[in-house]
Amino acid sequence: MRIIDAAAWMETESRPGSEVVGAVGGSEAGGAAEGLGSEAAVDTSVRATIEAVRAEGDAAVRRYASKFDRSSPENLEVPHDVLAGALSELRNGEGDLVRALEYAKGNIERFARAQREQLADFEFEMAPGLFTGQRVIPVRRAAVYVPSGRFPLISSVLMGVVTAKAAGVEEVVVASPPLEDGLPDRRILAAASLAGADRVYAMGGAQAIAALSLGTESVGRADVVVGPGNKYVASAKKQLFGEVGIDFVAGPTDVLVIADAAADPDLVAADLLAQAEHDPDARARALVPSRLFAQSVSSAVDRRLAVLSTAATARVSLDAGGVLLVYATIEEAVRTADRIAPEHLELHLADAGALAPAFRNFGSLFIGSRAAEAFGDYSAGINHTLPTSGSARFTGGLSVRHFLKTVTTLRGTEGSGYDAARDAAMRIARAEGLAAHEASAKARTSVTRPGTGQN
């Protein structure tokens, strides 16, 4: 791995860009265009896919599936008995995996419910006669996109579906690309059944995002679409935002490990590789206290790569984006971390708990070397769908909030506060030249009418 002084890197490295995940097979190669192509070419191709689905509905979805997945399901929706059968098969064949998924589901649900409990409805009297309030309302239908690609992301099914259910969403659906038999990966089907998905659709790529966002003859229109995917999926979410809510536009996954001299170089190496194996475009970085420590980490990476089954992908990732940054002070490490705004930020520090509040920009924070990022990916209960490409500067990861609307209420009765609000509204409306606004406020003077409020 490259070893660079953090200060020099800060001077030369631009802020992380907005590139998205590289292409993989089938609909994960786009469902919109073959090959990789530039961002503009991807957007153009995806725009055509969206308009085809808008105009033709199911027929367009099947056509793209036939082209990119070499499979054209007769029915886009997977029958419920097939879902139940997939879970039964997995339970019989890999009972230990099902038990692990059940454990993870329980933790994800408990954490999401705890998040939901922090978001409360309320109404209070702002001033005599003036009542303002808040309501937190779940969307009616949410869609969770689950790519297949190099590996079936069964954990992403749980992260999306269980969180949406905990938020109170009435109907949660899953979409995942079909394999040659016309069905998504059996483990994805099993996970969807276990998570409590109401429907599962055999469709992938940009055409799936379009169908979920716009609705077709057999696919209900979702209010929110969440989940990871490649650059075509990301482009579709970006272009359809406004017609549907989204979580965020995801890019290549990344990790930043900050270690001090007391940290274990082998643990640092293990966590860097856990990220690098995801994708050739993944970014694995560490901030370390010395070049000697960096060399120890690099040697540990090499030792682990020699026996790692996913070494081919991890090597490409590390060669392209892996770097060990040597910091002079912990303050410099904090500044560098906030500049990078990593998806995953690990603190392999003796005083990790005390230093944790100093960090501002991250998707998820792992405090202390015992807090393995892999736990967050799978089983600890926190969500693994997180902002990438530096977007942790302005947004957080998937949570119940993505499935909820926070709306406000207003109610008035007789009182000095009500009168003051009316008079202030009249004066501001007059200043803005909006006569009807002023008249509407003025009409409330000494007038009592039946309505939704009291006055």
Secondary structure, DSSP 8 states (H G I E B T S, - for coil): -EEEEHHHHHHH------------SGGGG-SS-SS---HHHHHHHHHHHHHHHHHHTHHHHHHHHHHHTS---SSSB--HHHHHHHHHHHHHH-HHHHHHHHHHHHHHHHHHHHHHHTS--EEEEEETTEEEEEEEEE-SEEEEE---TTS--HHHHHHHHHHHHHHT-SEEEEEE---TTSS--HHHHHHHHHHT-SEEEE--HHHHHHHHHH--SSS---SEEE----HHHHHHHHHHBTTBEES----S-EEEEEE-TTS-HHHHHHHHHHHHTT-TT-EEEEEES-HHHHHHHHHHHHHHHTT-TTHHHHHHHHHHH-EEEE-SSHHHHHHHHHHH--SEEEEE-TTHHHHGGG----SEEEESTTS-HHHHHHTSSS------TTGGGT-----GGGGEEEEEEEEE-SSHHHHHHHHHHHHHHHHHT-HHHHHHHHTTTT----SSS--
